[in-house]
Amino acid sequence: LLHLSQACLDPTAASGASSRVLVQQNGTSFAIAVLKEGGQECCALDLFIDLKEAKLKVEGKAAVHLTGYFESDDMDEDKDEDEAPAKAKASPKVEAKSS
């Protein structure tokens, strides 16, 4: 699972150059960023993409840099599920002494 957090044009992009970042899934393309030198050069994203089902594509004359990270598939599972809760130890009983 890829968490995509940002798309930016390469700093060496030609003046006025533009590119689109697309996600393609099930034969359909979705534009997730449209970037243009001198205008919108970066785009903040918060997308989770399963690369087994979708792919990324860049169209245009400018190179695009993508920022993000891969998450493990078991990220949503409760990690404490396997651990039994700790039992509270009972304090020893003390009898009250009469004076």
ABEGO torsion letter per residue (X at the ends): XBBBABBBBBAABBBGBBBBBBBBBGGBBBBABBBBBGBBABBBBBBBBBAAABBBBBBEABBBBBBEBBBBAAAABBAAAABBBBBBBBBBBBBBBBX
